[in-house]
Amino acid sequence: MAEVMTVLGPIDASELGKTISHEHLFIDLSCYLQPPAAGEDPGTYYDPVTIEALYHLRRDPYGNRDNCILDDVDLAVREVELFKKAGGGTIVDVTLVDIGRNVTALAEVSRRTGVHVLAGLGHYIHSSHPAYVEGMSEQQLAASFLKEINDGIDGTGIKPGIIGEIGTYDPIHPREKKVLRAAARAQMESGLPITVHVHSPARRGNEVLDILIGEGVAPEKIVLDHIDVSLAHLDIEFAEAVDYVASLLDRGANVEFDLCGNSSYFMTSDHQWWMPSDRERAKALALLCKRGFGGQLMLSQDVGHKHYLQSFGGWGYSHVLTDFSHYMRQAGLDQVTIDRFFIDNPARILARAGS
């Protein structure tokens, strides 16, 4: 049995169905928020998310507190039902304890919808780390990760199915490197795959691989997140960006194009970046498949804001199965290849090594 651990227990990898590999049903991204200073116009910062606010939310997703928090079980159920209706079978939720992980809520959504859900473990970017991470050694962190893998999360008995999304920023913070090395130890002992948040404005995928492979992690159990954003980096041409993605795949790692549907412009206190269009994503996938990398690619939408949900005018969890699949066919990819992204690759990558 090629076992995959879901929030409701282990299943065979063949039961996953069409899988999206990087999502958030519940999340709190307050670590990115910058509250308005005293006397400063708060704009929409304190307003609830509404359809009428979409103009402002699309321009500044982190300028609204409510937009950065997903915590409504009934809303999650409605959105996951739309994914199921589109043919979806499994959602990998990579929310960590630092940013609002709620495994009991994940289990409730899975029970109510019949969609398999995987939970993640570890720590996100350094600015979100709980204070205790600073004082822990790599060995202690790895032990804490293995405790959740073996015994379950916070006394719930619910076990994670993936390590990550382990956070890295630009540059990669020393504490993030420590967490990466601890995650590598946990990966090698547990056999779970490890997925890593590569900061969107940066191209530090090879640096992440240097750390993980250097610690002994098999590259085929590594997933690098948000790599599609490099297609829109302004300091390189499209062909160079595709070459960068290929450089990661050449090393045996897996890559996610996990921001499908999102073509926004983002601003934080220290970085600004464009998202690529879905046309650029589809073209890049076709080029990478021609180079022989079709077995190392997965797709998702990384829903982490309310305005990404269909209930608030966004693309939701089903976009890659509906519109984006059409775009890929228009770019020359056949259905066998597209199914590989959703079925074959996730089943191989998510299966616990040695199971």
Disulfide bonds with the S-S distance in Angstrom:
none
